Amino acid sequence: MMKSNYKLTKKDFNQINRRSLFGFQLGWNYERMQGSGYLYTILPQLRKMYGDGTPELKSMMKTHVQFFNTSNFLNTIVTGIDMAIEEKEGIDGQDTVAGIKAGLMGPFAAIGDSIFGALLPTIFGALAANMAVNGNPLGAFIWMLVNFAVMFFRWKQLEVAYKEGISLVTTMQGRLTAITDAATLLGVFMVGALVATMVNVQIAWTPSVGGLVVDVQNNLNMIMPRLVPAVIVGAVYWLLGKKNITSTKAIFIVLIVSIALSALGVISK
């Protein structure tokens, strides 16, 4: 079998990163998820390794277009390991590459989505939104800075994974579950903090019982501060678990109910 004699250059890494950032999801489909997008990101390099129109190129293209689905934020780690193997082994590394992709896409999907898809947006999104609500424009710059930092991380991880090669898998193998669990726990904690600080709804209804005005909100605060926001969020989660209820429908239900209760004087901000 033919070995690859081509060595990847800085120009190749930049091209893969550009395609990953701007085109990785363009071919997404329900049959093979990100398979075609993965092939698109590395197709120029495959042509350099195996040559145009060769049986080896066609075989590797079929391998890379198969089912693949992982986090957009960590996908180039898999790509870097893949490129290191193919550069060294050529077509002989086909089965190894397929196994690496199948084995890593699940753990990296959990880690990437937990940290970059949920945790960072929750922390810095809440911070930026809170500052914006208070009229501080610095929140927008913080949000942009975080996103630029994430893109820089995505850009750099390709070369690191390529240089480490398959040894990176064995190095990280025992830590993937711990990282995922830690990120999930911290994400849940931050969601709770976000509910307490950003959902500002109070009970405005003050009924009169035997000539005594009852401050319902004050009584609820004595039971548990921020109880109303917690109940509202719990109700929305319950609603989303119902059949045929999408997030869009839930948003409209919340808007309609909020407007009606506000008009009746039951709730206020």
N, C-alpha and C positions, 0 to 999 in steps of 0.2 A: 504493500500500500504506500501511496505517496505521502511523504512528510511535508509540512509547510516550511519553506525557507524564508518566508517573509517575517520581518520584525516590525512590530507596531511602533509608530513614531508619535511625537507630541501632536502632530497634525491629525493623526488618526484618532487620538483620544478626544481632541476638540470636536472632531466631526461626530463621533459617537455621542458625546455629551449634548451637542446641539440637537441632534436628532432625537435623543431621549427627552430633552426638556420640551421640545416643540412638536414632536410627532409620535411619541410612544403610544398614545391613546387613540390616534386618528383611525386606526384599523380595528378598533375594539368591536367584538361581536359575541353573541351568546354561545356560539359553537366552540370557539377557541380563545375567547377572551383577548388577551394581549399578544397572542402568537404572531400575528402579522406585524404588529408594531415592534416586537422584539427583533424579528428578521430585518425589518426596515432599518433599525438603528445600526446594525452591524453588516449589512449587505455589502457596502463598499470594501470593507476589510476582508470579508469572505472571498470576494472576487480577487483581491490581491493575494490572498493565501493560496487559493485553489485554481485561479485562472477562470476566465469567462467561458461558459459553455461546457465545462468539464463535468464528467460523471460525479467527481468528488463534490463539486460545488452544488450540483443538483441534489445530491444525497443530503448534504448538510442543510440546504435550504428546506428540504422536507422535514428534517429534524427540528429546525428552529421555528417552523410555522405551526408546530403542534401546540396543543393546549398549554397556556402559560398565564398565570395570574398572580401578581404580587403587588406590593406597595410601590407606588410611583417614586417614593422617596428613597427606596433602597434597591431598586431594580438594577442599577448599574454595578452594584457589588457582585451580583450574579453574572452580569455581563463581563466584568473584569476577570473573574475566575475563569469563565468560559473562554475568553480570548487568550488567557495564559495557557490553558490546556491545549487549545487548537493550534496556537503558535508553536508549541513544543511537540505535540503528537500528530497534528494534522488529522486526517480522516480516521486514524487509529483511535483517536480520543472521542469518537462519536458517541459511544455508549456511556462513557464517563460524563461527557457534557450533558447528555439527556438525563442521567441520574442526578447530577448536581442540580440541574434546573428543577427537576421534580421534587427533590428533597429540600431545597432552600426556599422555594416560592411560598410555602405555607407559613413557616416561622417568620420570614421577613415581612410577609403581609400583616401578621399580627403585630409585630414590633413597630413597623413603619406607620401603620394606621393608628396604633395606640399613641405613639409619641408625637408624630408629625401631623396626623390627621385629626387627633382629638385633644391631646394634652397641651401642645403649644398654642393652638387656636383658642382653647379654653382659658388658659392663663393670660396670654398676651392680648387676646381678643377682648376679654373682660376688662383688662387694664386699660386698653385703648378706648373701648366703648365708654367706660366710666369717666375717663378724662374728657372725652368728647361731649358727654352729657353735661359735664361741669364747665364746658366752654374752653377747655385747654387743648390747643391744636397739636401739642406734643404727642398726644395719643396716636395720631395718624402717622407720625414719623417713627414711633416705636413699632407700630404694626408693619410698616414698610421695611424697617431695619431687620426685623425678625424674618420676614420672607426673603430678603436678600441673603441673610445668613444661611437659611435653609437651602437656597439655590446654590450658594457657594459650597456648602457641604455636599450636595448632590454632585457638583462638578468635580470635586476633589476625590470622592470615594472611588471613582472608577480606576484611577491610576494606583491607588493604594491596594485595591483588591487585585489588580493585575500583577503588581509586584509581589504580593503575598501568595497569590495563586491558591492552590488547593489547601495549603497549610492554614489559611484563614478559616476554613470550615472547621477543622479540628480544634483550632484555638477558641472559636466562638461556640462550639457545640454545647458545652456544659452551661453556658450563660444565657442562651436564648430564652429558655423558660423563665428564668429569674428576672430577666429584663422585661419580658412581656408582663409578668405578674406585677412587678413594681410600677410599670407605666400605667397599667389598668387601675391599680389601687389609687395612684396619685390622680389619675383622671377622674375617678369617681369622687374623690375628695374635693377636687377643683369644681366639679359640677355642683356639688352641694354649696360651696362658697359662692358660686355664680348665682345660684337660685336665691340665696339669702341677700345678696347685694344688688342684683339687677331686676328682680321681679318685685316691683313696688306697688303692691295692692293692699289696701286697708278696708276694713268694714266701716262704712260711714253711717250705717243704720243705728240709730239710738232710740229704741222703743221706750215708752213710758209705762211702767208697771206700778199701779197704785200710787200715782203721783211721783214716783221715783224714776228718774231718767237712768237707763242702763247703758253704760258705755261698753258696747260689745267688744270693740277692738282692744280696749284696755284690759278687759277680762281675759281675752285670748292671749294678750301679751304676758299676763301673769301665769298662764298655763305654760306657754312656750313662745318666746319671741319669734317672729317671722313664721308663725304657724300657717297663716293664710297663703303665702307664696309656696310653701311646701305642699299644701293640699292641692293647690292649682296645678303644680308641676306633676304631682302624683296622678291627678285626674287626667291630665294630657297623656301621660304614659299609659294609663289604663285605656284611654280612648284609642291610642295608636295600636293597641293590641287587638282591637275589634276588627272583624272581617269587613273588607271594603272601605276601611278608613285609611286614607293616605295622609301624609303630612300636610298637603295643601288643604284637604278637607278639614283637618284639625285646626289649622290656622284660621280658616273662615269661621268655624264654630266658635273658637275662642274670641274672635273679633265681634261676632254677633252677640254672644252672651255678655261680653264685657260692656258693649255699648248699651245693651238693654238694662243691665243691672246698674250701670252708671246713671242712666236716665231716670231710673226709679229711685236713685239715691241710696242704693244698697252698698255700693262700693265706691271708693275714690282712690286717687293716687296718693 
